[in-house]
Amino acid sequence: MTDVITHFKRKNEIIMKNLINKLVSFYHDQRGVTAVEYAIIAVAMSAIVLAVYTNGDLGTAMTDAMSTVSENITGAKTVPTP
């Protein structure tokens, strides 16, 4: 009976050591920091764009660009008549 108890104690010790090692590894992992940095850069760029185009020029420019692209796609689909 004591062999069984000793076996389970050792197994629990191994499990706890693995858990602690994984927690330490997770704590030192820096991969998520990069994603946060990219998000901060994206927000800063958005703020700059909004500051430059405060009077609606950005919306007008985007609408004009999309209209031009749409017209060019429609024009490419039509076959000229001889």
TIPAZA-685902 format. One record per atom (N, C-alpha, C): x, z, y; atom name. Coordinates in steps of 0.02 Angstrom, whole numbers, plus 50000, padded with zeros to 5 digits. Each point is the difference from the previous one (the first is absolute). Example, Ala and Ser with C-alpha at 12.3 -4.5 7.8 and 13.67 -1.06 7.14 Angstrom:
<vextor><u>50660</u><w>50390</w><v>49716</v><atome>N</atome></vextor>
<vextor><u>49955</u><w>50000</w><v>50059</v><atome>CA</atome></vextor>
<vextor><u>50045</u><w>50000</w><v>50060</v><atome>C</atome></vextor>
<vextor><u>49982</u><w>49964</w><v>50053</v><atome>N</atome></vextor>
<vextor><u>50042</u><w>50003</w><v>50059</v><atome>CA</atome></vextor>
<vextor><u>49961</u><w>50037</w><v>50055</v><atome>C</atome></vextor>
END
This chain:
<vextor><u>50041</u><w>50000</w><v>49940</v><atome>N</atome></vextor>
<vextor><u>49959</u><w>50000</w><v>50060</v><atome>CA</atome></vextor>
<vextor><u>50043</u><w>50000</w><v>50063</v><atome>C</atome></vextor>
<vextor><u>50055</u><w>50036</w><v>49999</v><atome>N</atome></vextor>
<vextor><u>50043</u><w>50002</w><v>50058</v><atome>CA</atome></vextor>
<vextor><u>50033</u><w>49932</w><v>50012</v><atome>C</atome></vextor>
<vextor><u>50010</u><w>49960</w><v>49948</v><atome>N</atome></vextor>
<vextor><u>50028</u><w>49933</w><v>50009</v><atome>CA</atome></vextor>
<vextor><u>49951</u><w>49956</w><v>50039</v><atome>C</atome></vextor>
<vextor><u>49937</u><w>50007</w><v>49985</v><atome>N</atome></vextor>
<vextor><u>49949</u><w>49961</w><v>50035</v><atome>CA</atome></vextor>
<vextor><u>49998</u><w>50020</w><v>50074</v><atome>C</atome></vextor>
<vextor><u>50002</u><w>50064</w><v>50014</v><atome>N</atome></vextor>
<vextor><u>49999</u><w>50024</w><v>50069</v><atome>CA</atome></vextor>
<vextor><u>50062</u><w>49976</w><v>50037</v><atome>C</atome></vextor>
<vextor><u>50058</u><w>50005</w><v>49968</v><atome>N</atome></vextor>
<vextor><u>50062</u><w>49976</w><v>50030</v><atome>CA</atome></vextor>
<vextor><u>49997</u><w>49926</w><v>50015</v><atome>C</atome></vextor>
<vextor><u>49972</u><w>49962</w><v>49953</v><atome>N</atome></vextor>
<vextor><u>49993</u><w>49928</w><v>50009</v><atome>CA</atome></vextor>
<vextor><u>49956</u><w>49985</w><v>50062</v><atome>C</atome></vextor>
<vextor><u>49944</u><w>50033</w><v>50006</v><atome>N</atome></vextor>
<vextor><u>49956</u><w>49988</w><v>50057</v><atome>CA</atome></vextor>
<vextor><u>50031</u><w>50023</w><v>50066</v><atome>C</atome></vextor>
<vextor><u>50039</u><w>50053</w><v>49998</v><atome>N</atome></vextor>
<vextor><u>50034</u><w>50023</w><v>50061</v><atome>CA</atome></vextor>
<vextor><u>50051</u><w>49947</w><v>50022</v><atome>C</atome></vextor>
<vextor><u>50037</u><w>49973</w><v>49953</v><atome>N</atome></vextor>
<vextor><u>50049</u><w>49948</w><v>50017</v><atome>CA</atome></vextor>
<vextor><u>49965</u><w>49938</w><v>50027</v><atome>C</atome></vextor>
<vextor><u>49945</u><w>49982</w><v>49967</v><atome>N</atome></vextor>
<vextor><u>49962</u><w>49941</w><v>50022</v><atome>CA</atome></vextor>
<vextor><u>49974</u><w>50010</w><v>50071</v><atome>C</atome></vextor>
<vextor><u>49974</u><w>50060</w><v>50015</v><atome>N</atome></vextor>
<vextor><u>49975</u><w>50015</w><v>50067</v><atome>CA</atome></vextor>
<vextor><u>50056</u><w>49999</w><v>50051</v><atome>C</atome></vextor>
<vextor><u>50058</u><w>50025</w><v>49981</v><atome>N</atome></vextor>
<vextor><u>50058</u><w>49999</w><v>50045</v><atome>CA</atome></vextor>
<vextor><u>50019</u><w>49928</w><v>50017</v><atome>C</atome></vextor>
<vextor><u>50000</u><w>49956</w><v>49950</v><atome>N</atome></vextor>
<vextor><u>50017</u><w>49930</w><v>50011</v><atome>CA</atome></vextor>
<vextor><u>49949</u><w>49968</w><v>50046</v><atome>C</atome></vextor>
<vextor><u>49937</u><w>50014</w><v>49989</v><atome>N</atome></vextor>
<vextor><u>49947</u><w>49971</w><v>50041</v><atome>CA</atome></vextor>
<vextor><u>50007</u><w>50024</w><v>50072</v><atome>C</atome></vextor>
<vextor><u>50013</u><w>50064</w><v>50010</v><atome>N</atome></vextor>
<vextor><u>50008</u><w>50026</w><v>50067</v><atome>CA</atome></vextor>
<vextor><u>50061</u><w>49970</w><v>50035</v><atome>C</atome></vextor>
<vextor><u>50056</u><w>49993</w><v>49964</v><atome>N</atome></vextor>
<vextor><u>50059</u><w>49969</w><v>50029</v><atome>CA</atome></vextor>
<vextor><u>49986</u><w>49929</w><v>50021</v><atome>C</atome></vextor>
<vextor><u>49965</u><w>49962</w><v>49958</v><atome>N</atome></vextor>
<vextor><u>49982</u><w>49931</w><v>50017</v><atome>CA</atome></vextor>
<vextor><u>49955</u><w>49998</w><v>50061</v><atome>C</atome></vextor>
<vextor><u>49952</u><w>50045</w><v>50004</v><atome>N</atome></vextor>
<vextor><u>49955</u><w>50003</w><v>50057</v><atome>CA</atome></vextor>
<vextor><u>50038</u><w>50015</w><v>50064</v><atome>C</atome></vextor>
<vextor><u>50045</u><w>50049</w><v>49997</v><atome>N</atome></vextor>
<vextor><u>50040</u><w>50018</w><v>50059</v><atome>CA</atome></vextor>
<vextor><u>50044</u><w>49941</w><v>50021</v><atome>C</atome></vextor>
<vextor><u>50031</u><w>49967</w><v>49952</v><atome>N</atome></vextor>
<vextor><u>50042</u><w>49942</w><v>50016</v><atome>CA</atome></vextor>
<vextor><u>49960</u><w>49945</w><v>50033</v><atome>C</atome></vextor>
<vextor><u>49939</u><w>49988</w><v>49976</v><atome>N</atome></vextor>
<vextor><u>49958</u><w>49948</w><v>50030</v><atome>CA</atome></vextor>
<vextor><u>49977</u><w>50020</w><v>50071</v><atome>C</atome></vextor>
<vextor><u>49985</u><w>50063</w><v>50010</v><atome>N</atome></vextor>
<vextor><u>49981</u><w>50023</w><v>50066</v><atome>CA</atome></vextor>
<vextor><u>50058</u><w>49994</w><v>50050</v><atome>C</atome></vextor>
<vextor><u>50059</u><w>50017</w><v>49978</v><atome>N</atome></vextor>
<vextor><u>50059</u><w>49994</w><v>50043</v><atome>CA</atome></vextor>
<vextor><u>50013</u><w>49927</w><v>50016</v><atome>C</atome></vextor>
<vextor><u>49993</u><w>49957</w><v>49950</v><atome>N</atome></vextor>
<vextor><u>50009</u><w>49928</w><v>50010</v><atome>CA</atome></vextor>
<vextor><u>49949</u><w>49973</w><v>50050</v><atome>C</atome></vextor>
<vextor><u>49937</u><w>50022</w><v>49993</v><atome>N</atome></vextor>
<vextor><u>49947</u><w>49978</w><v>50045</v><atome>CA</atome></vextor>
<vextor><u>50015</u><w>50023</w><v>50071</v><atome>C</atome></vextor>
<vextor><u>50025</u><w>50061</w><v>50007</v><atome>N</atome></vextor>
<vextor><u>50016</u><w>50028</w><v>50066</v><atome>CA</atome></vextor>
<vextor><u>50054</u><w>49959</w><v>50035</v><atome>C</atome></vextor>
<vextor><u>50049</u><w>49976</w><v>49963</v><atome>N</atome></vextor>
<vextor><u>50056</u><w>49964</w><v>50029</v><atome>CA</atome></vextor>
<vextor><u>49988</u><w>49924</w><v>50005</v><atome>C</atome></vextor>
<vextor><u>49943</u><w>49977</w><v>49975</v><atome>N</atome></vextor>
<vextor><u>49985</u><w>49928</w><v>50001</v><atome>CA</atome></vextor>
<vextor><u>49987</u><w>49978</w><v>50072</v><atome>C</atome></vextor>
<vextor><u>50034</u><w>49947</w><v>50022</v><atome>N</atome></vextor>
<vextor><u>49996</u><w>49975</w><v>50068</v><atome>CA</atome></vextor>
<vextor><u>49960</u><w>49936</w><v>50007</v><atome>C</atome></vextor>
<vextor><u>49972</u><w>49974</w><v>49945</v><atome>N</atome></vextor>
<vextor><u>49965</u><w>49936</w><v>50003</v><atome>CA</atome></vextor>
<vextor><u>49939</u><w>50001</w><v>50045</v><atome>C</atome></vextor>
<vextor><u>49963</u><w>50054</w><v>50002</v><atome>N</atome></vextor>
<vextor><u>49941</u><w>50005</w><v>50043</v><atome>CA</atome></vextor>
<vextor><u>50017</u><w>50001</w><v>50073</v><atome>C</atome></vextor>
<vextor><u>50059</u><w>50023</w><v>50017</v><atome>N</atome></vextor>
<vextor><u>50022</u><w>50003</w><v>50070</v><atome>CA</atome></vextor>
<vextor><u>50002</u><w>49930</w><v>50029</v><atome>C</atome></vextor>
<vextor><u>50023</u><w>49952</w><v>49962</v><atome>N</atome></vextor>
<vextor><u>50005</u><w>49931</w><v>50024</v><atome>CA</atome></vextor>
<vextor><u>49930</u><w>49973</w><v>50017</v><atome>C</atome></vextor>
<vextor><u>49951</u><w>50013</w><v>49959</v><atome>N</atome></vextor>
<vextor><u>49932</u><w>49977</w><v>50014</v><atome>CA</atome></vextor>
<vextor><u>49974</u><w>50031</w><v>50065</v><atome>C</atome></vextor>
<vextor><u>50014</u><w>50063</w><v>50011</v><atome>N</atome></vextor>
<vextor><u>49979</u><w>50033</w><v>50062</v><atome>CA</atome></vextor>
<vextor><u>50035</u><w>49968</w><v>50060</v><atome>C</atome></vextor>
<vextor><u>50064</u><w>49985</w><v>49993</v><atome>N</atome></vextor>
<vextor><u>50037</u><w>49969</w><v>50055</v><atome>CA</atome></vextor>
<vextor><u>49970</u><w>49932</w><v>50017</v><atome>C</atome></vextor>
<vextor><u>49983</u><w>49960</w><v>49949</v><atome>N</atome></vextor>
<vextor><u>49969</u><w>49935</w><v>50012</v><atome>CA</atome></vextor>
<vextor><u>49932</u><w>50008</w><v>50035</v><atome>C</atome></vextor>
<vextor><u>49962</u><w>50050</w><v>49981</v><atome>N</atome></vextor>
<vextor><u>49935</u><w>50012</w><v>50032</v><atome>CA</atome></vextor>
<vextor><u>50009</u><w>50018</w><v>50073</v><atome>C</atome></vextor>
<vextor><u>50051</u><w>50040</w><v>50015</v><atome>N</atome></vextor>
<vextor><u>50013</u><w>50019</w><v>50070</v><atome>CA</atome></vextor>
<vextor><u>50020</u><w>49939</w><v>50040</v><atome>C</atome></vextor>
<vextor><u>50042</u><w>49957</w><v>49971</v><atome>N</atome></vextor>
<vextor><u>50021</u><w>49939</w><v>50034</v><atome>CA</atome></vextor>
<vextor><u>49940</u><w>49955</w><v>50013</v><atome>C</atome></vextor>
<vextor><u>49955</u><w>49993</w><v>49950</v><atome>N</atome></vextor>
<vextor><u>49940</u><w>49958</w><v>50009</v><atome>CA</atome></vextor>
<vextor><u>49955</u><w>50027</w><v>50055</v><atome>C</atome></vextor>
<vextor><u>49992</u><w>50065</w><v>50004</v><atome>N</atome></vextor>
<vextor><u>49958</u><w>50029</w><v>50053</v><atome>CA</atome></vextor>
<vextor><u>50032</u><w>49989</w><v>50068</v><atome>C</atome></vextor>
<vextor><u>50066</u><w>50007</w><v>50004</v><atome>N</atome></vextor>
<vextor><u>50035</u><w>49989</w><v>50063</v><atome>CA</atome></vextor>
<vextor><u>49993</u><w>49927</w><v>50022</v><atome>C</atome></vextor>
<vextor><u>50007</u><w>49954</w><v>49953</v><atome>N</atome></vextor>
<vextor><u>49993</u><w>49929</w><v>50018</v><atome>CA</atome></vextor>
<vextor><u>49929</u><w>49984</w><v>50022</v><atome>C</atome></vextor>
<vextor><u>49951</u><w>50030</w><v>49967</v><atome>N</atome></vextor>
<vextor><u>49930</u><w>49990</w><v>50020</v><atome>CA</atome></vextor>
<vextor><u>49988</u><w>50026</w><v>50070</v><atome>C</atome></vextor>
<vextor><u>50028</u><w>50058</w><v>50015</v><atome>N</atome></vextor>
<vextor><u>49992</u><w>50028</w><v>50067</v><atome>CA</atome></vextor>
<vextor><u>50031</u><w>49956</w><v>50053</v><atome>C</atome></vextor>
<vextor><u>50058</u><w>49971</w><v>49984</v><atome>N</atome></vextor>
<vextor><u>50033</u><w>49956</w><v>50048</v><atome>CA</atome></vextor>
<vextor><u>49958</u><w>49937</w><v>50012</v><atome>C</atome></vextor>
<vextor><u>49974</u><w>49971</w><v>49946</v><atome>N</atome></vextor>
<vextor><u>49959</u><w>49939</w><v>50006</v><atome>CA</atome></vextor>
<vextor><u>49938</u><w>50016</w><v>50041</v><atome>C</atome></vextor>
<vextor><u>49968</u><w>50056</w><v>49986</v><atome>N</atome></vextor>
<vextor><u>49940</u><w>50018</w><v>50038</v><atome>CA</atome></vextor>
<vextor><u>50016</u><w>50014</w><v>50073</v><atome>C</atome></vextor>
<vextor><u>50058</u><w>50028</w><v>50014</v><atome>N</atome></vextor>
<vextor><u>50020</u><w>50014</w><v>50069</v><atome>CA</atome></vextor>
<vextor><u>50013</u><w>49935</w><v>50038</v><atome>C</atome></vextor>
<vextor><u>50027</u><w>49950</w><v>49966</v><atome>N</atome></vextor>
<vextor><u>50015</u><w>49936</w><v>50033</v><atome>CA</atome></vextor>
<vextor><u>49936</u><w>49961</w><v>50012</v><atome>C</atome></vextor>
<vextor><u>49955</u><w>50001</w><v>49951</v><atome>N</atome></vextor>
<vextor><u>49938</u><w>49960</w><v>50006</v><atome>CA</atome></vextor>
<vextor><u>49941</u><w>50046</w><v>50012</v><atome>C</atome></vextor>
<vextor><u>49998</u><w>50033</w><v>50057</v><atome>N</atome></vextor>
<vextor><u>49945</u><w>50047</w><v>50013</v><atome>CA</atome></vextor>
<vextor><u>49937</u><w>49966</w><v>50026</v><atome>C</atome></vextor>
<vextor><u>50004</u><w>49941</w><v>50028</v><atome>N</atome></vextor>
<vextor><u>49941</u><w>49969</w><v>50030</v><atome>CA</atome></vextor>
<vextor><u>49965</u><w>49950</w><v>49955</v><atome>C</atome></vextor>
<vextor><u>50012</u><w>50002</w><v>49935</v><atome>N</atome></vextor>
<vextor><u>49964</u><w>49956</w><v>49954</v><atome>CA</atome></vextor>
<vextor><u>50035</u><w>49935</w><v>49986</v><atome>C</atome></vextor>
<vextor><u>50059</u><w>49989</w><v>50028</v><atome>N</atome></vextor>
<vextor><u>50035</u><w>49938</w><v>49987</v><atome>CA</atome></vextor>
<vextor><u>50018</u><w>49991</w><v>49927</v><atome>C</atome></vextor>
<vextor><u>50013</u><w>50054</w><v>49965</v><atome>N</atome></vextor>
<vextor><u>50018</u><w>49996</w><v>49929</v><atome>CA</atome></vextor>
<vextor><u>49941</u><w>49973</w><v>49960</v><atome>C</atome></vextor>
<vextor><u>49941</u><w>50026</w><v>50013</v><atome>N</atome></vextor>
<vextor><u>49941</u><w>49976</w><v>49964</v><atome>CA</atome></vextor>
<vextor><u>49987</u><w>49927</w><v>50013</v><atome>C</atome></vextor>
<vextor><u>50008</u><w>49979</w><v>50062</v><atome>N</atome></vextor>
<vextor><u>49990</u><w>49929</w><v>50017</v><atome>CA</atome></vextor>
<vextor><u>50052</u><w>49956</w><v>49966</v><atome>C</atome></vextor>
<vextor><u>50062</u><w>50023</w><v>50000</v><atome>N</atome></vextor>
<vextor><u>50054</u><w>49962</w><v>49969</v><atome>CA</atome></vextor>
<vextor><u>49988</u><w>49994</w><v>49925</v><atome>C</atome></vextor>
<vextor><u>49978</u><w>50053</w><v>49969</v><atome>N</atome></vextor>
<vextor><u>49986</u><w>49998</w><v>49927</v><atome>CA</atome></vextor>
<vextor><u>49941</u><w>49954</w><v>49985</v><atome>C</atome></vextor>
<vextor><u>49948</u><w>50004</w><v>50040</v><atome>N</atome></vextor>
<vextor><u>49942</u><w>49956</w><v>49989</v><atome>CA</atome></vextor>
<vextor><u>50020</u><w>49927</w><v>50009</v><atome>C</atome></vextor>
<vextor><u>50038</u><w>49984</w><v>50051</v><atome>N</atome></vextor>
<vextor><u>50022</u><w>49931</w><v>50011</v><atome>CA</atome></vextor>
<vextor><u>50044</u><w>49976</w><v>49942</v><atome>C</atome></vextor>
<vextor><u>50045</u><w>50043</w><v>49977</v><atome>N</atome></vextor>
<vextor><u>50044</u><w>49981</w><v>49945</v><atome>CA</atome></vextor>
<vextor><u>49960</u><w>49987</w><v>49936</v><atome>C</atome></vextor>
<vextor><u>49952</u><w>50043</w><v>49986</v><atome>N</atome></vextor>
<vextor><u>49959</u><w>49990</w><v>49940</v><atome>CA</atome></vextor>
<vextor><u>49957</u><w>49937</w><v>50006</v><atome>C</atome></vextor>
<vextor><u>49975</u><w>49986</w><v>50059</v><atome>N</atome></vextor>
<vextor><u>49961</u><w>49939</w><v>50010</v><atome>CA</atome></vextor>
<vextor><u>50043</u><w>49938</w><v>49989</v><atome>C</atome></vextor>
<vextor><u>50061</u><w>50001</w><v>50026</v><atome>N</atome></vextor>
<vextor><u>50046</u><w>49944</w><v>49991</v><atome>CA</atome></vextor>
<vextor><u>50016</u><w>49989</w><v>49926</v><atome>C</atome></vextor>
<vextor><u>50014</u><w>50054</w><v>49964</v><atome>N</atome></vextor>
<vextor><u>50014</u><w>49995</w><v>49928</v><atome>CA</atome></vextor>
<vextor><u>49940</u><w>49973</w><v>49964</v><atome>C</atome></vextor>
<vextor><u>49941</u><w>50025</w><v>50016</v><atome>N</atome></vextor>
<vextor><u>49938</u><w>49977</w><v>49967</v><atome>CA</atome></vextor>
<vextor><u>49988</u><w>49926</w><v>50013</v><atome>C</atome></vextor>
<vextor><u>50010</u><w>49979</w><v>50062</v><atome>N</atome></vextor>
<vextor><u>49990</u><w>49929</w><v>50017</v><atome>CA</atome></vextor>
<vextor><u>50050</u><w>49956</w><v>49962</v><atome>C</atome></vextor>
<vextor><u>50062</u><w>50022</w><v>49995</v><atome>N</atome></vextor>
<vextor><u>50051</u><w>49961</w><v>49964</v><atome>CA</atome></vextor>
<vextor><u>49984</u><w>49996</w><v>49926</v><atome>C</atome></vextor>
<vextor><u>49974</u><w>50053</w><v>49971</v><atome>N</atome></vextor>
<vextor><u>49982</u><w>49998</w><v>49929</v><atome>CA</atome></vextor>
<vextor><u>49941</u><w>49953</w><v>49990</v><atome>C</atome></vextor>
<vextor><u>49950</u><w>50005</w><v>50044</v><atome>N</atome></vextor>
<vextor><u>49942</u><w>49956</w><v>49994</v><atome>CA</atome></vextor>
<vextor><u>50021</u><w>49927</w><v>50010</v><atome>C</atome></vextor>
<vextor><u>50044</u><w>49987</w><v>50047</v><atome>N</atome></vextor>
<vextor><u>50024</u><w>49932</w><v>50012</v><atome>CA</atome></vextor>
<vextor><u>50041</u><w>49973</w><v>49941</v><atome>C</atome></vextor>
<vextor><u>50035</u><w>50044</w><v>49965</v><atome>N</atome></vextor>
<vextor><u>50040</u><w>49978</w><v>49942</v><atome>CA</atome></vextor>
<vextor><u>49955</u><w>49983</w><v>49941</v><atome>C</atome></vextor>
<vextor><u>49941</u><w>50029</w><v>49997</v><atome>N</atome></vextor>
<vextor><u>49955</u><w>49987</w><v>49944</v><atome>CA</atome></vextor>
<vextor><u>49963</u><w>49933</w><v>50008</v><atome>C</atome></vextor>
<vextor><u>49988</u><w>49980</w><v>50061</v><atome>N</atome></vextor>
<vextor><u>49961</u><w>49939</w><v>50010</v><atome>CA</atome></vextor>
<vextor><u>50043</u><w>49938</w><v>49987</v><atome>C</atome></vextor>
<vextor><u>49971</u><w>49953</w><v>49967</v><atome>N</atome></vextor>
<vextor><u>50036</u><w>49937</w><v>49985</v><atome>CA</atome></vextor>
<vextor><u>49979</u><w>49951</w><v>50054</v><atome>C</atome></vextor>
<vextor><u>50050</u><w>49968</w><v>50033</v><atome>N</atome></vextor>
<vextor><u>49983</u><w>49952</w><v>50051</v><atome>CA</atome></vextor>
<vextor><u>49964</u><w>49940</w><v>49969</v><atome>C</atome></vextor>
<vextor><u>49951</u><w>49975</w><v>50036</v><atome>N</atome></vextor>
<vextor><u>49964</u><w>49941</w><v>49976</v><atome>CA</atome></vextor>
<vextor><u>50037</u><w>49937</w><v>50023</v><atome>C</atome></vextor>
<vextor><u>50004</u><w>49951</w><v>49954</v><atome>N</atome></vextor>
<vextor><u>50037</u><w>49938</w><v>50019</v><atome>CA</atome></vextor>
<vextor><u>49962</u><w>49956</w><v>50046</v><atome>C</atome></vextor>
END
